[in-house]
Amino acid sequence: MVDENLLQYLEQFVTEKRRQTFKEVISNRTRHFTVVLENIFQSHNASAVVRSCDVFGIQDIHTIENSYINKVSRKIAKGSQKWLDFHRFKDENSNTKDCFNALKSKGYQIIATTPHNDSCYLSDFDITKKSAFVFGVEREGVSDFMLENADGYLKIPMVGFTESLNISVAAAIILQDVTTRLRKSDINWQLTEEEKNETYAKWIESSIKNLEKHKSFYYSQK
């Protein structure tokens, strides 16, 4: 729960223009779709996907870190990582399964992105269901576990000799397509009011220098 009085106090340290920008961006955020990065080892690829998630309004990113630690390159992400919520699965031997179960418990269907099976073409993908798009490690793609347990498969039509796209390019194409269609639909895709408020409060705090000093002063006056 957001402490509304504290939030009101902290807002004075953030410009009105920035506060309005936060509210406008949050109004376009969604949890109807989310992204899963499974064991990505090249930080520039993961960072580019993070940037695309911010650009297209995806609020949550789930990272499965079985063999590689997910690192975000500030140069490539351009600060976009500051405005997203990361859910990292990196501590157990069952990271992939734990991430899968966590998403299912939140009502997501798991969609493995792969050009190699009888996948649904992007243009035919049904956007009405909450979906988690899984992007796998370079070359090998998504894991066998994801392939065997996914609710569906998705691919981008390609007519050249190359059978796959770079993960960051594939993610950008998919997210641009599904979020554009989502915003034109009647689906209730936006964050709840509570989620909007929580996100706004978090962004306000992340924008304030000497935050703890200001919070300490606030509490000392109560």
Secondary structure, DSSP 8 states (H G I E B T S, - for coil): ---HHHHHHHHTTS-HHHHHHHHHHHTT-BSSEEEEEES---HHHHHHHHHHHHHTTB-EEEEE-SSS-----HHHHTTGGGGSEEEEE-SSTTHHHHHHHHHHHTT-EEEEE-SSSS-EEGGG--TTS-EEEEE-BTTTBS-HHHHHH-SEEEE----SS-----HHHHHHHHHHHHHHHHHTSSS--B--HHHHHHHHHHHHHHT-TTHHHHHHHHHHT-
